[in-house]
Amino acid sequence: QMGDPFLYDTGKRSQYGCLGHEVQIEHIKAYICRPSFFTDKAVIVIHDIFGWLFPDIRYIVDLIAGHGYITICPDFFKGTEPWKTTDHWADFADWMKVHDPMKVDKEADVVLKYLKEQCGAKKIGVVGFSWGGMAVHHLMLKNPQLAAGVSLYGRIIRDSEERYNLLNPTFFIFGEKDHTISYDQITLLEEKLKQYCRVAYKIKVYPGQVHGFAQLKPEDMKPDDKPYIEEARKDMIDWIKMFI
């Protein structure tokens, strides 16, 4: 029996007025936000199970754009229904079969092409949350075009030793109280990366934080969590800046 993996309440959310706009790229819709000046650096943001329309993820896109990156969040669900707060967790496994975070390669390629050809991007990174964190881990093993990645609380899939042979620098962010990812899994990830990974990597666990902690907008943060959320975001941006 899988418990509700989202311990933060996704129902009561403050409104968010987005700074970017929506674009159509081949078969994919995407939300894009650009900094106020020209840059050839870009970041792809991969949403969680709540999809590309969710206000929290758009807030993150705008936040990264504010640091000087063309930032884009494509609809990796390709127009199909995201998970909704009213859905039943008993159906989650079936939903995941149709929304596989290891099957994002085609969409990633479409977006990379768009960023290079239409936006003049020369260096591109990727950041993903939960479902998107799993997708980032997958892409950092498969796509050398992505110069750096940040995977935030993506469940760790242990299917082969190849999972640790990252192509480019990758940062893994976890919450200490995330009951979807055990501390043993994180320790194993660390051991295996030490053994197999040939590029820069980093793993960091943030005290007292539950699954999904790093996406909250400032007005939705609890005071006790705020310093850790802000630290995780700063760490995420610092990692991107180091390599992109």
Backbone as a ProteinNet text record, in pm:
[ID]
protein_1_A
[PRIMARY]
QMGDPFLYDTGKRSQYGCLGHEVQIEHIKAYICRPSFFTDKAVIVIHDIFGWLFPDIRYIVDLIAGHGYITICPDFFKGTEPWKTTDHWADFADWMKVHDPMKVDKEADVVLKYLKEQCGAKKIGVVGFSWGGMAVHHLMLKNPQLAAGVSLYGRIIRDSEERYNLLNPTFFIFGEKDHTISYDQITLLEEKLKQYCRVAYKIKVYPGQVHGFAQLKPEDMKPDDKPYIEEARKDMIDWIKMFI
[TERTIARY]
86.5	0	90.1	69.9	151.3	76.8	139.8	77.7	82.8	15	18.8	161	235	374.8	389.6	279.7	291.1	238.1	329.2	287.4	255.6	301.4	258.3	122.6	36.2	-100.7	-103.2	-135.1	-135.5	-266.6	-361.5	-491.9	-491.9	-437.9	-443.5	-319.7	-331.7	-218	-253.3	-159.8	-182.3	-174.7	-240.1	-238.1	-97.8	-65.6	63.6	49.1	91.9	88.5	219.8	214.5	337.2	402.4	534.1	610.3	636.7	624.8	656.1	532.5	544.5	431.4	440.8	333.8	328.7	364.7	433.7	469.5	434.8	420.7	398.5	526	584.2	705.3	673.2	660.1	618.3	494.2	502.4	382.6	369.6	454.4	458	426.1	343.1	325.5	432.1	472.8	574.3	553.7	596.7	596.5	741.1	762.1	898.5	907.7	1018.8	1044.3	1189.2	1209.8	1344.8	1389.2	1519.9	1569.1	1555.3	1576.3	1555.8	1669.3	1777.2	1891.1	1920.1	2000.3	2032.2	2124.3	2096.8	2186.5	2181.7	2292.3	2291.8	2293	2248.1	2241.2	2094.7	2064.6	1924.2	1912.7	1794.2	1764.1	1625.8	1619.7	1491.5	1445.5	1321.6	1264.4	1165.6	1182.7	1089.6	996.6	868.6	764.3	747.7	671.9	637.6	507.8	444	323.1	205.4	212.7	102.5	112.5	216.9	221.9	274.8	281.9	345.6	260.9	132	44.3	45.1	100.6	96.2	171.4	108.4	170.9	310.3	332.4	462.8	576	550.7	658.1	684.5	580.3	597.9	674.3	649.7	725.2	874.3	907.8	1048	1109.9	1033.1	1080.9	1117.6	1027.3	1051.1	1170.8	1183.4	1294	1429.8	1439.1	1564.7	1592.2	1486.8	1502.4	1556.6	1514.1	1561.2	1710.1	1770.7	1915.7	1992	1920.1	1988.2	1986.4	1884.4	1875.2	1742.5	1748	1623.6	1571.8	1454.2	1407.2	1274.2	1265.1	1147.1	1097.8	966.3	905.5	809.1	853	764	661.7	551.6	453.5	501	573.4	624.8	513	391.7	277.7	204.5	255.3	205.4	53.2	-2	-145.1	-232.8	-174.7	-254.3	-271.5	-364.4	-397.6	-282.8	-245.5	-152	-224.6	-148.2	-209.4	-282.2	-400.2	-476.3	-490.9	-507.3	-518.9	-642	-739	-861.6	-848.4	-739.1	-718	-687	-709.8	-687.2	-550.6	-479.3	-342.5	-337.9	-450.9	-456.6	-432.8	-464.2	-448.4	-312.7	-228	-103.8	-9.2	4.8	96.3	55.1	-76.2	-125.6	-100.2	-121.9	-98.2	49	137.8	281.7	325.5	256.7	292	273.9	173.9	145	227.6	278.9	360.8	498.4	579.7	706.8	818.1	880.9	986.7	1112.8	1120.5	1235	1204.8	1086.4	1051.7	1032.3	1133	1126	1225.6	1294.7	1405.8	1360.6	1250.6	1202.7	1165.6	1091.6	1050.3	1171.3	1265.8	1387.9	1461.8	1470.5	1538.8	1468.7	1335.4	1256.5	1284.1	1287.7	1308.3	1452.9	1548.1	1688.6	1708.4	1646.8	1655.1	1595.3	1480.6	1414.9	1503.7	1560.3	1645.1	1768.2	1826	1946.1	1912.3	1808.9	1780.2	1695.9	1601.2	1510.9	1554	1624.5	1659	1808.3	1886.6	2030.9	2106	2048.4	2114.5	2234.7	2344.8	2466.1	2495.9	2455.6	2477.4	2343.9	2309.8	2176.4	2186.7	2116.4	2109.3	1966.2	1947.5	1814	1794.8	1674.9	1637.9	1502.4	1485.6	1356.8	1317.9	1187.4	1131.7	1048.6	1081.8	1004.8	999.7	884.6	877	984.9	996.1	1097.3	1239.5	1257.6	1389.1	1434.3	1338.8	1368.5	1405.3	1331.2	1357.8	1496.6	1535.6	1669.3	1777	1762	1859.9	1874.4	1762.7	1764	1836.4	1800.1	1858	2007.1	2052	2194.4	2279.3	2212.8	2283.6	2282.6	2189.4	2163.1	2198	2187.4	2194.8	2313.2	2420.1	2540.3	2520.7	2408.6	2381.3	2348.9	2309.9	2274.9	2401.9	2445	2575.9	2578.8	2463.6	2455.1	2310.5	2291.8	2156.2	2139.3	2017.1	1981.5	1855.3	1866.3	1753.4	1705.2	1583.6	1528.7	1430.1	1461	1382.2	1315.1	1396.7	1349.9	1374.9	1274.4	1294	1410.7	1491.4	1612.4	1580.4	1600.6	1570.8	1699.9	1697.2	1819.3	1797.7	1822.5	1803.3	1934.7	2040.9	2169.8	2280.4	2402.5	2517.1	2527.2	2466.8	2468.7	2402.5	2321	2248.5	2341.2	2466.5	2557	2664.2	2660.2	2760.9	2712.3	2705	2651.4	2744	2682.8	2760.9	2814.6	2740	2778.7	2741.6	2797.8	2776.9	2629.8	2601.5	2463.2	2458.9	2358.5	2339.1	2206.8	2211.2	2091	2050.2	1928.5	1875.7	1764.8	1772.5	1670.8	1626.2	1505.2	1457.6	1474.4	1519.4	1545.1	1419	1302.2	1177	1092	1156.2	1084.1	1054.6	927.4	900	885	911.5	913.2	1055.7	1155.1	1295.2	1364.2	1411.3	1473	1618.1	1667.4	1806	1903	1863.7	1945.7	1965.4	1858.4	1867.3	1965.9	1962	2051.8	2197	2217.8	2351.9	2405.2	2317.5	2356.4	2391.9	2310.9	2338.4	2477.5	2508	2638.3	2752.8	2736.5	2840	2862.4	2753	2762.3	2820.1	2782.4	2837.9	2988.9	3029.2	3172.3	3245.8	3179.8	3240	3240.2	3127.9	3111.1	3114.1	3088.2	3070.2	3204.5	3220.5	3347.2	3337.8	3224.5	3207.8	3174.1	3167.9	3133.1	2989.4	2969.3	2833.6	2828.1	2705.9	2687.8	2554.7	2551.1	2426.8	2410.8	2292.1	2270.1	2130.6	2123.3	1996.3	1965.3	1843.5	1806.2	1723.9	1769.2	1707.3	1557	1483.1	1341	1248.5	1300.4	1218.2	1148.2	1022.8	941.7	951.1	891.4	888.2	824	884.8	825	858.9	949.2	970.8	1024.4	1102.8	1176.9	1096.2	972.2	893.9	804.9	790.3	691.9	723	616.6	630.1	647.1	714.1	744.6	623.5	509	391	330.2	375	324.4	420.5	533.5	633.5	599.5	629.4	620.6	751.7	744.7	866.6	983.6	954.6	1062.5	1132.6	1057.2	1112.2	1181.4	1141.8	1188	1339.9	1421.6	1566.5	1618.7	1559.3	1605.2	1561.8	1439.8	1389.7	1477.8	1507	1588.9	1731.5	1782.2	1916.6	1921.2	1818.9	1813.3	1808.2	1730.3	1721	1851.1	1916.6	2045.4	2147.3	2147.1	2237.8	2212	2084	2044.1	2098.1	2076.9	2123.9	2277	2341.8	2488.7	2546.7	2481.4	2527.8	2515	2400.4	2380	2486.6	2507.9	2604	2747.9	2776.8	2911.7	2940.8	2839.1	2862.5	2796.3	2707.9	2636.4	2646.8
-119.5	0	124.5	206.7	327.1	442.7	506.1	621.7	740.4	845.3	968.8	1024.7	1024.9	1068.6	1220	1294.1	1439.6	1489	1505.5	1543.1	1691.1	1769.8	1909	1914.5	2002.4	2008.5	2080.1	2005.1	2065.9	2138.6	2125.5	2187.9	2336.7	2375.1	2515.9	2587.8	2646.4	2714.5	2859.1	2946.5	3085.6	3098.7	3197.4	3222.1	3263.2	3236.5	3280.7	3342.3	3465.7	3533	3507.3	3427.6	3385.8	3500.3	3492.9	3596.5	3558.5	3430.5	3383.9	3366	3285.7	3259.8	3117.8	3073.1	2937.8	2937.7	2832.6	2815.8	2674.1	2656	2522.8	2482.9	2369.4	2319.9	2181.7	2173.8	2048.5	1995.2	1873.2	1814.5	1850.3	1940.6	1968.9	2114.9	2135.4	2270.2	2290.5	2414.9	2441.8	2580.6	2596	2726	2775.9	2898.4	2951.2	3089.3	3113.7	3245.5	3281.6	3403.7	3448	3559.9	3570.6	3686.1	3812.8	3926.9	4054.4	4088.5	4009.5	4036	3911.5	3928.1	3813.1	3715.8	3589.5	3486	3365	3290.1	3165.6	3044.7	3068.8	2960.2	2929.1	2800.1	2761.5	2646.2	2636.7	2527.4	2471.5	2339.7	2270.6	2228.6	2259.8	2218.4	2105.2	1993.2	1881	1875.1	1886.5	1894.3	1762.4	1769.7	1649.1	1589	1501	1432.8	1527.3	1649.1	1744.2	1824.6	1800	1853.3	1994.7	2036.6	2163.8	2286.6	2267.7	2382.3	2419.5	2332.5	2352.1	2480.9	2570.3	2699.9	2688.1	2587.9	2574.9	2558.3	2479.5	2451.8	2575.8	2651.3	2774.9	2879.5	2877.5	2965.7	2932.5	2804.5	2760.6	2803.2	2789.6	2833.3	2981.6	3062.7	3207.2	3239	3163.3	3181.2	3157.7	3049.2	3017.6	3121.1	3162.8	3266.1	3394.9	3423.7	3542.4	3539.6	3422	3408.8	3413.3	3443.1	3466.1	3351	3265	3151.2	3153.9	3119.8	3091.8	2963.8	2968.1	2851.9	2804.2	2673.2	2617.5	2491.9	2482.1	2360.5	2303.5	2199.8	2137.6	2047.1	2022.2	1925.2	1785.1	1722.2	1587.9	1483.1	1522.2	1430.3	1442.1	1528.3	1541.1	1554.5	1640.1	1666.7	1568.7	1460.2	1365.6	1421.9	1366	1417.3	1400.3	1506.7	1487.6	1420.1	1382.5	1329.8	1445.3	1416	1521.3	1486.9	1588.1	1566.5	1482.6	1480.1	1402.4	1256.3	1223.3	1084.8	994.9	865.1	770.3	705.1	699.8	645.4	498.2	429.2	288.3	276.3	383.4	382.3	434.8	473.6	543.1	458	330.7	241.8	230.7	220.1	212.5	342.7	454.2	586.2	599.8	552.6	562.2	480.5	369.8	288.3	367.4	452.3	533.5	663.5	700.6	822.6	781	726.3	667.8	772.4	805.9	907.3	864.3	735.8	690.7	704.3	757.3	769.3	916.3	993.5	1138.5	1182.7	1086.7	1119.8	1198.6	1154.7	1217.7	1364	1385.9	1522.7	1608.9	1551.1	1624.9	1668.3	1580	1613.2	1726.4	1722	1826.8	1962.3	1963.7	2088.8	2137.7	2046.2	2084.4	2149.3	2091.6	2145.3	2287.3	2303.1	2433.9	2537.8	2500.2	2593.7	2634.9	2539.8	2570.2	2652	2608.8	2670.7	2797.5	2800.5	2916.1	3017.7	2972	3061.5	3091.9	3029.8	3054.5	3000	2897.4	2841.1	2755.6	2777.3	2698.7	2600	2636.6	2548.4	2527.1	2400.7	2370.1	2271	2301.8	2211.8	2167.3	2079.2	2027.2	2014.1	2049	2040.4	1970	1874.2	1805.7	1771.8	1769.4	1751.4	1623.8	1534.2	1412.4	1325.6	1316.7	1246	1301.7	1433.2	1499.8	1472.4	1447.3	1411.7	1277.1	1183.8	1053	1069.9	1157.2	1183.8	1245.9	1335.3	1397.1	1290.3	1203.8	1096.4	1014.6	980.6	904.9	982.5	1108.4	1187.7	1212.8	1226.7	1250.9	1126.4	1012.8	890.1	873.2	944.5	917.3	1032.5	1155.6	1268.4	1360.9	1348	1428.7	1577.6	1614.1	1756.4	1834.6	1763.4	1830.5	1846.6	1971.4	1999.6	1975.6	1981.7	1957.2	1929.4	1857	1825	1839.1	1871.2	1867.4	1782.4	1673	1583.7	1605.2	1656.3	1680.6	1570.9	1500.2	1389.6	1301.4	1257.1	1157	1020.7	933.8	800.3	734.1	659	601.2	464.1	449.8	322.3	242.8	124.8	43.2	-75.9	-54.7	-166.8	-221.7	-141.1	-190.1	-95	-138.4	-53.6	66.3	55.2	166.8	291.9	272.7	386.7	488.2	454	541.5	603	567.7	616.5	746.3	851.7	979.9	1041.7	1109.4	1169.1	1307.2	1378.9	1515.6	1541.5	1649	1674.7	1675.7	1602.6	1588.4	1602.4	1677	1705.2	1641.9	1559.1	1492	1554.8	1607.4	1673.1	1585.5	1562.1	1481.5	1550.5	1516.9	1561.3	1448.2	1481.2	1379.8	1300.7	1367.1	1302.7	1256.6	1236.9	1191.6	1043	1007	865.7	784.9	847.2	769.9	725.8	784.8	750.6	723.4	601.7	567.9	614	631.1	674.1	569.6	442.2	332.9	347.9	390.9	410.5	522.1	627.4	740.7	699.2	622.5	572.6	483.9	397.5	309.3	391.4	492.9	581	642.3	687.6	748.4	648.9	530	425.7	391	374.6	334.9	447	570.9	682.9	691.8	670.7	671.7	568	455.4	343.5	363.7	413.2	411.2	548.6	655	785.1	851	901.8	962.4	1114.7	1169.9	1316.3	1370.6	1502.4	1564.2	1528.4	1495.4	1472.7	1517.6	1535	1576.9	1521.4	1479.7	1435.2	1516.9	1571	1647.1	1617.3	1596.5	1567.7	1684.5	1738.9	1857.8	1818.5	1859.1	1815.1	1845.2	1745	1762.6	1782.7	1771.8	1805.9	1684.9	1705.4	1598.8	1603.9	1505.7	1500.2	1627.8	1683.7	1801.5	1933.8	1933.9	2055.5	2174.3	2149.8	2260.1	2340.5	2300.2	2370.7	2480.9	2486.7	2578.1	2724.7	2800.9	2945.5	3005.9	3122.2	3179	3186.3	3225.2	3241.6	3107.7	2998	2866.1	2790	2853.3	2785.8	2798.1	2692.6	2702.9	2764.9	2850.1	2919	2825.5	2708.5	2614.5	2556.6	2544.5	2483.2	2584.1	2709.9	2814.6	2817.3	2813.4	2818	2702	2582.3	2464.9	2472.2	2522.9	2538.6	2639.1	2750.7	2854.2	2804.6	2725.8	2668.9	2571.7	2487	2389.6	2461.1	2569.2	2644.7	2713.9	2768.9	2834.3	2730.3	2613.8	2505.5	2462.4	2454.1	2416.5	2518.2	2645.9	2753.1	2754.7	2738.7	2739.2	2626.5	2510.2	2396	2428.6	2485	2523.8	2625.3	2725.5	2831.3	2779.7	2674.4	2617.9	2556.2	2502.4	2425	2483.6	2580.2	2635.8	2788.4
0	0	0	-99	-110.3	-45.4	50.9	114.5	21.8	57.8	-19.7	-13.6	-126.4	-118.5	-105.2	-113.1	-106.1	26.7	121.1	255	265.9	167.9	171.3	103.2	149.9	101.3	-33.3	-139.1	-271.9	-299.6	-210.6	-232.7	-203.3	-88.4	-46.3	-96	-211.9	-270.2	-297.7	-269.8	-304.3	-456.1	-509.4	-653.9	-695.6	-821.6	-869	-1007.9	-1021.8	-1151.7	-1222.9	-1329.6	-1397.7	-1475.1	-1484.6	-1555.1	-1701	-1732.3	-1867.5	-1953.6	-2059	-2148	-2203.4	-2267.7	-2321.4	-2470.1	-2511.3	-2652.3	-2696.3	-2827.4	-2883.7	-2957.5	-2921.3	-2987.4	-3042.8	-3175.6	-3238.7	-3167.2	-3106.8	-3045.1	-2896.3	-2848.3	-2703.9	-2674.4	-2572.8	-2519.2	-2412.3	-2391.9	-2289.7	-2231.6	-2108.3	-2041	-2040	-2088.7	-2099.4	-2035.2	-1969	-1910.6	-1941.9	-1989.2	-2025.6	-1933.6	-1910.7	-1834.2	-1918.6	-1856.7	-1926	-2022.1	-2020.2	-2108	-2191.8	-2297.9	-2381.9	-2309.1	-2325.5	-2273.7	-2366.2	-2371.6	-2449.8	-2356.3	-2232.9	-2134.2	-2103.6	-2094.3	-2073.3	-1974.6	-1912.9	-1820	-1853.6	-1866.2	-1882.4	-1743	-1708	-1579.5	-1606.4	-1536.1	-1552.1	-1431.3	-1461.2	-1358	-1282.3	-1174.4	-1098.6	-1153.1	-1076.6	-1125	-1148.5	-1090.7	-1107.6	-1237.3	-1314.5	-1450	-1466	-1589.7	-1628	-1596.9	-1568	-1538.2	-1390	-1306.6	-1161.7	-1123	-1044.8	-1013.6	-951.5	-865.7	-798.9	-899.9	-1005.2	-1100.8	-1185.7	-1213.7	-1291.6	-1208.7	-1081.2	-991.6	-1000.3	-1000.8	-1010	-1143.8	-1251.7	-1384	-1379.3	-1324.5	-1316	-1226.7	-1119.4	-1025.2	-1094.2	-1170.2	-1239.6	-1349.5	-1419.9	-1524	-1463.2	-1340.9	-1269.7	-1240.8	-1248.5	-1229.1	-1360.8	-1469.9	-1597.2	-1696	-1688.6	-1780.5	-1855.6	-1985.5	-2057.6	-1992.9	-1934.3	-1857.5	-1914.1	-1933.8	-2001	-1930.6	-1913.3	-1857.8	-1961.8	-2034.2	-2132.9	-2064.7	-2134.4	-2085	-2122.4	-2029.6	-2056.8	-2058.3	-2018.7	-2026.4	-2160.3	-2248.2	-2386	-2394.8	-2311	-2317.7	-2241.6	-2190.8	-2111.3	-1970	-1897.5	-1764.2	-1664.8	-1596	-1484.8	-1368.1	-1266.5	-1145.1	-1076.5	-1021.4	-953.8	-805.9	-724.1	-579.6	-546	-636.6	-611.5	-656	-726.8	-770.9	-650.7	-668.8	-559	-570.7	-458.2	-460.5	-499.7	-484.8	-527.4	-678.7	-752.5	-898.8	-944	-848.1	-882.4	-967.2	-931.5	-1005.3	-1152.1	-1177	-1315.3	-1388.9	-1319.7	-1380.2	-1418	-1329.7	-1354	-1475.7	-1501.8	-1618.8	-1747.9	-1748.8	-1867.8	-1866.6	-1750.7	-1737.7	-1684.7	-1773.1	-1732.3	-1739.2	-1624.6	-1626.6	-1701.4	-1740.7	-1822.5	-1971.6	-2005.1	-2147.5	-2183.2	-2155	-2179.1	-2287.3	-2346	-2436.9	-2559.8	-2619.8	-2742.8	-2715.8	-2608.2	-2573.6	-2538.3	-2465	-2429.7	-2556.4	-2654.9	-2780.8	-2855.6	-2858.1	-2924.2	-2858.5	-2725.6	-2651.2	-2665.2	-2662.4	-2682.1	-2819.2	-2921.7	-3058.1	-3062	-2998.5	-2993.7	-2923.5	-2809.7	-2733.9	-2814.8	-2887.1	-2965.7	-3090.4	-3164	-3293.7	-3283.6	-3192.2	-3182.2	-3076.5	-2973	-2861.3	-2854.8	-2942.1	-2944.3	-2823.6	-2758.7	-2639.9	-2679.9	-2610.7	-2637.2	-2523.9	-2402.7	-2287.8	-2217.6	-2196.4	-2143.6	-2028.6	-1920.5	-1806.2	-1783.8	-1685.4	-1656.2	-1504.9	-1460.1	-1318.9	-1313.2	-1221.2	-1213.8	-1071.3	-1047.6	-913.3	-906.3	-813	-788.6	-915.8	-981.4	-1110.1	-1203.5	-1204.1	-1286.3	-1240.2	-1109.3	-1057.1	-1109.5	-1124.1	-1183.3	-1330.5	-1398.8	-1540.6	-1559.5	-1468.4	-1475.8	-1460.4	-1361.5	-1340.5	-1469.1	-1530	-1655.3	-1765.9	-1784.2	-1893.8	-1875.5	-1751.3	-1727.2	-1756.2	-1772.6	-1812.8	-1964.7	-2031.5	-2173	-2267	-2219.7	-2312.2	-2284.1	-2363	-2338.9	-2367.3	-2433.6	-2461.8	-2334.6	-2229.2	-2103.4	-2020.1	-2004.4	-1943.3	-1792.9	-1728.1	-1583.5	-1547	-1436.1	-1392.7	-1242.2	-1200.7	-1058.8	-1046.2	-970	-947	-803.7	-789	-655.1	-619.9	-513.5	-457.6	-563.2	-659.2	-754.4	-692.5	-692.9	-638.4	-708.8	-636.9	-693	-749.6	-880.1	-944.3	-954.3	-896.9	-897	-990	-1119.1	-1210.1	-1265.4	-1260.8	-1310.6	-1267.5	-1282.6	-1246.4	-1340	-1458.1	-1554.5	-1498.2	-1396.5	-1339.9	-1274.3	-1260.5	-1186.1	-1275.9	-1404.2	-1496.9	-1562.5	-1483.8	-1530.6	-1635.3	-1734.1	-1842.1	-1805.6	-1723.7	-1686.1	-1540	-1481.1	-1338	-1295.2	-1189.2	-1140.8	-988.1	-942.9	-800.6	-758	-652.9	-602	-469	-465.3	-345	-285	-153.6	-84.7	44.6	89.2	219.4	319.1	439.2	542.3	577.7	574.2	616.8	497.6	383.6	264.4	280.2	301.3	325.6	197	81.2	-44.1	-78.3	-11.2	-37.6	95.8	115.8	243.8	248.3	369.2	387.1	331	339.6	285.4	134.9	66.7	-78.1	-112.1	-32	-55.5	-30.2	75.6	107.6	-4.1	-56.5	-166.2	-290.5	-319.7	-433.3	-420.3	-299.6	-273.2	-297.3	-244	-260.6	-407.3	-479.8	-620.4	-706.7	-676.6	-753.6	-732.4	-607.9	-574.8	-660.7	-679.9	-752	-904.7	-959.4	-1104.5	-1172.6	-1099.2	-1163	-1193	-1315.8	-1358.7	-1368.2	-1333.6	-1341.2	-1202.3	-1190.7	-1061.9	-1023.9	-896.6	-847.4	-702.1	-654.7	-516.2	-467.4	-340.9	-277.7	-150.8	-129.6	-6.4	47.5	177.3	245.1	337.9	325	401.3	524.1	643.3	769.5	777.8	824	855.1	736.8	613	497.1	436.2	398	339.3	187.1	122.5	-23.2	-78.9	-181.9	-246.1	-181.8	-82.9	-3.4	-82.9	-185.9	-249.7	-351.6	-377.5	-478.7	-423.3	-292.7	-235.5	-263.5	-291.7	-307	-167.5	-156.6	-23.8	69.7	15.8	102.8	146.1	85.8	124.4	215.2	249.6	333.4	481.7	556.8	702.8	752	855.4	902.4	935.5	992.7	1028.1	905.9	795.2	674	583.1	597.3	505.1	484.7	592.6	570.9	485.9	503.5	428.7	282.4	260.8	123.8	49.3	115.7	52.4	26.7	119.7	103.8	-14.5	-24.4	-134.8	-269.6	-274.7	-399.5	-434.4	-332.7	-356.6	-404.6	-340.9	-380.7	-525.8	-561	-697.2	-799	-770.9	-860	-866.1	-752.1	-747.9	-834.3	-829.2	-909.5	-1058.7	-1096.9	-1237.3	-1279	-1194.1	-1227.5	-1241.1	-1165.6	-1170.6	-1308.2	-1372.4	-1494.2	-1619.7	-1601.9	-1716.9	-1717.9
[MASK]
++++++++++++++++++++++++++++++++++++++++++++++++++++++++++++++++++++++++++++++++++++++++++++++++++++++++++++++++++++++++++++++++++++++++++++++++++++++++++++++++++++++++++++++++++++++++++++++++++++++++++++++++++++++++++++++++++++++++++++++++++++

